[in-house]
Each structure stands twice: as C-alpha cells, then as structure tokens.
Amino acid sequence: MKIQSVVSLFGVAFLAACSTTSTTTTAQRPSLEQRLNAKYAAADVNSQEPAPPAEGPEDVPAAGPNDVDRNPVLVPSPLLRYWASSRTP
C-alpha cells in the first residue's frame, strides 16, 4: 500500500515537472547574439566620452614612509611575531 502511494506521488510529481518545463520553454527569450548586440550597442553610446588619463609614475608613490607610526604595513603581524619569538634560540 505504501509503495503504491509513493509511486503514484512520484508519477504526479514527474508529470507536473514535465508540464511546467514545456510551458516555460515556449516563451520567447532573446538569443545570446541578440543580448550581446544589445549590450554592446548600449556601450557604444557611452564611448563618445574620452577615456580618463592613465595613472603615471608620478601619481603612485614609490614606497611608504619608513616610520612605523605613519606606515602600519611595516608592523609585523601577531602571528609572525609569535613565530619569530618561539623559534629564537
């Protein structure tokens, strides 16, 4: 009795899944080519603006300050400090 009810429930679920997928695939969706054409057509409208200037070497500092108070990158991480202190002879 239980097996028949389980099989019938699977059958109903299978038929419901098949009917819903067939109705959704009939809807019109744009193809990949149409979507890309629409995307690049919209990008061409904005291409009339000039590109921003490139970043030159004078815009980027060569290195941060050597002062630990002004450059926190120079401070080692707690894990690195623990590792160095535990490995010293």
C-alpha positions in Angstrom: 0.0 0.0 0.0 2.8 2.4 0.9 4.8 1.6 -2.2 1.8 2.3 -4.5 1.2 5.7 -2.9 4.9 6.6 -3.2 5.0 5.5 -6.8 1.8 7.5 -7.5 3.2 10.6 -5.8 6.4 10.3 -7.9 4.3 9.9 -11.0 2.3 13.0 -10.3 5.5 15.0 -9.5 7.1 13.8 -12.7 4.1 14.8 -14.8 3.8 18.2 -13.1 7.5 18.8 -13.7 7.2 17.9 -17.4 4.2 20.1 -17.9 5.8 23.2 -16.3 9.1 22.9 -18.3 7.3 22.6 -21.6 5.3 25.8 -20.9 8.3 27.8 -19.8 10.5 26.8 -22.9 7.9 28.1 -25.3 8.3 31.7 -24.0 10.4 33.9 -26.3 13.8 34.7 -24.9 16.5 36.6 -26.8 19.4 34.6 -28.1 22.9 35.1 -26.9 23.7 37.1 -30.1 20.8 39.4 -29.5 21.7 40.0 -25.9 25.4 40.8 -26.8 24.3 43.1 -29.6 22.1 45.0 -27.2 24.8 45.1 -24.6 27.4 46.5 -27.0 25.0 48.9 -28.7 24.4 50.4 -25.3 28.2 50.6 -24.7 28.7 52.4 -28.0 26.6 55.3 -26.8 28.9 55.9 -23.9 32.1 55.6 -26.0 31.8 59.2 -27.1 33.3 60.3 -23.8 37.1 60.4 -23.6 38.9 57.9 -21.5 40.3 59.0 -18.2 44.0 59.7 -18.2 46.3 56.8 -17.3 48.0 56.7 -14.0 51.6 57.7 -14.4 54.6 57.0 -12.2 54.3 60.5 -10.6 50.8 59.6 -9.3 51.9 56.5 -7.4 54.4 56.9 -4.5 57.4 54.6 -4.8 57.3 53.5 -1.2 55.6 54.4 2.0 57.4 56.2 4.8 59.9 54.3 6.9 58.2 55.5 10.1 56.1 52.7 11.7 53.7 55.3 13.1 52.9 56.6 9.7 53.1 53.3 7.8 51.4 50.4 9.7 52.4 48.0 6.9 55.8 47.9 8.5 54.5 46.4 11.7 54.7 42.6 11.6 51.5 40.6 12.2 50.9 39.0 15.6 51.3 35.5 14.1 54.7 36.5 12.6 55.8 38.0 15.9 54.8 34.8 17.8 56.5 32.6 15.3 59.7 34.6 15.4 59.8 34.7 19.3 59.1 31.0 19.6 61.9 30.0 17.2 64.7 32.1 18.7 67.4 30.1 20.4 
